[in-house]
Amino acid sequence: MATLTNISQTSVDSLWHPLKQHKNIQKAPPPVIVKGEGATLTDEHGNEWLDAIAGIWCVNVGYGREELAKVAYDQMLNLGYLSPSFIAEPTAKLAAKLLELTKMNGHVYFTPSGSEANEAAFKMVWQYHQQSGEPRGYLRRKIISRYRAYHGNTYAAIGATGQAERKIGFGNQPAEIRHINPPYPYRRHMNLTPEEHGEQVAAELEQTIIYEGQETVAAFIMEPMISGGGVLIPPDNYIPRVREICDKYGVLLIFDEVVSGFARTGTMFGHQHWDVKPDIITCAKGIASGYQPLAATIVNQKIYDAFIGNPGDMSHYRHINTYGGHPVATAVALKNIEIIEREGLVTRSAEMGAYMQEQFDQLLEHPNVGEVRGKGMLFGIELVANKETRETIDPALIDKVIGSAKEERVIIGKNGNTVPGLCNVLVLSPPLTITKAEADRIVGAVENGLKKII
Ligand SMILES: Cc1ncc(COP(=O)(O)O)c(C=O)c1O
């Protein structure tokens, strides 16, 4: 084993690394990164790594943005913290900006992370139904979510997460959650067209609402396209149909845009690929391109209004995070959104995404590439052992492709530790600012890795 540098050894001795087996960390700790610029990370030995996942799907504007550092510095000097009980200028302005971008008529509630944004959404939904005026609204407690999706790691958010491997060892999950299938066109019943498949999985939502008792269902939460669970893109008829079903049964619709927000998929928000409005949007990650921890729960006015009452009647939302709407985070987010708009990163995501998709499509000739899918700069490459049967590939071979890219110092990921048997998708979501040469290097690294598993 190579001798570790001081900081690497300190990390092995002191740091609890997420998602990794301790033994693997001891054998080969991840590189110590000292700098980020554009899509490039530099490690302590001066090696440069091309980050094709943008951190964890979040560094949308790329690393090393001086403007963001400057705005954080200025805000820290001026007002480095404020209790959310008061109003900080950037926080109010960011709320207004989010309403403008989402075209939501409503209000915005800030939290520090995507998990907490979803947790806040669930509590809002529960309290909303109790106070909505619906005679038995208090019965509406159940949240329907989908297998394959990740919604965070807090109690209700991990409950809503449809990834069994993420839950092993954590005991009982909240009783109010029900899971249904997401659209998965690649593995649909082959007698069905993609649209018929979209209709079929939407019908599962309706059936579940009916079986559970429509007056007991509070909300349906979904990512417009499942990201960490394997990049699953729905047929075009699915999301509009989901909206109709939710409306029919008085079920609130929550879009988790934690990954798909802020230009990631070629529109400012993922759901804007379809002409559909949710009741709640949760977002995080790209909101500040990962430079600050920040998330938002954006609700429509109908929900907000149900919390208007009289002093003492407990109708207000009794929920707060010390760091919710942190002024440094919101100032950075405002500047980050200004960069996204000024540099036309929505269009860039769509155009560079289309270019990369075209390149990735050529990998379909490889015997183990079952499907290449994506929207904007969000990609999934599903690897199979057999294209006819679609039997999944040996996980060791996926690791081999990722390891090969790592040898070329290109960072790509997979939908690891999600659902049993289907952790077979390479996932990529580079910063939206990458150059064509960087895009080609990423595609080349995947291609070279694939050559090694034939
Ligand atoms: C779709 C989605 N929702 C929620 C979360 C949770 O966000 P956070 O890690 O900021 O708590 C994530 C994190 O990856 C996510 O991908």
Ligand as a Chemical Component Dictionary entry (heavy atoms), coordinates in Angstrom:
data_LIG
# 
_chem_comp.id                   LIG 
_chem_comp.type                 NON-POLYMER 
_chem_comp.pdbx_formal_charge   0 
_chem_comp.three_letter_code    LIG 
# 
loop_
_chem_comp_atom.comp_id 
_chem_comp_atom.atom_id 
_chem_comp_atom.alt_atom_id 
_chem_comp_atom.type_symbol 
_chem_comp_atom.charge 
_chem_comp_atom.model_Cartn_x 
_chem_comp_atom.model_Cartn_y 
_chem_comp_atom.model_Cartn_z 
_chem_comp_atom.pdbx_ordinal 
LIG C1 C1 C 0 -33.631 13.990 -5.704 1  
LIG C2 C2 C 0 -33.016 14.298 -4.378 2  
LIG N1 N1 N 0 -33.798 14.735 -3.376 3  
LIG C3 C3 C 0 -33.293 15.030 -2.167 4  
LIG C4 C4 C 0 -31.960 14.878 -1.896 5  
LIG C5 C5 C 0 -31.419 15.198 -0.544 6  
LIG O1 O1 O 0 -30.656 16.356 -0.584 7  
LIG P1 P1 P 0 -29.513 16.610 0.514  8  
LIG O2 O2 O 0 -28.416 15.653 0.262  9  
LIG O3 O3 O 0 -29.136 18.060 0.267  10 
LIG O4 O4 O 0 -30.155 16.442 1.848  11 
LIG C6 C6 C 0 -31.097 14.429 -2.910 12 
LIG C7 C7 C 0 -29.654 14.247 -2.659 13 
LIG O5 O5 O 0 -28.905 13.749 -3.455 14 
LIG C8 C8 C 0 -31.647 14.109 -4.170 15 
LIG O6 O6 O 0 -30.878 13.625 -5.173 16 
# 
loop_
_chem_comp_bond.comp_id 
_chem_comp_bond.atom_id_1 
_chem_comp_bond.atom_id_2 
_chem_comp_bond.value_order 
_chem_comp_bond.pdbx_ordinal 
LIG C1 C2 SING 1  
LIG C2 N1 SING 2  
LIG C2 C8 DOUB 3  
LIG N1 C3 DOUB 4  
LIG C3 C4 SING 5  
LIG C4 C5 SING 6  
LIG C4 C6 DOUB 7  
LIG C5 O1 SING 8  
LIG O1 P1 SING 9  
LIG P1 O2 DOUB 10 
LIG P1 O3 SING 11 
LIG P1 O4 SING 12 
LIG C6 C7 SING 13 
LIG C6 C8 SING 14 
LIG C7 O5 DOUB 15 
LIG C8 O6 SING 16 
# 
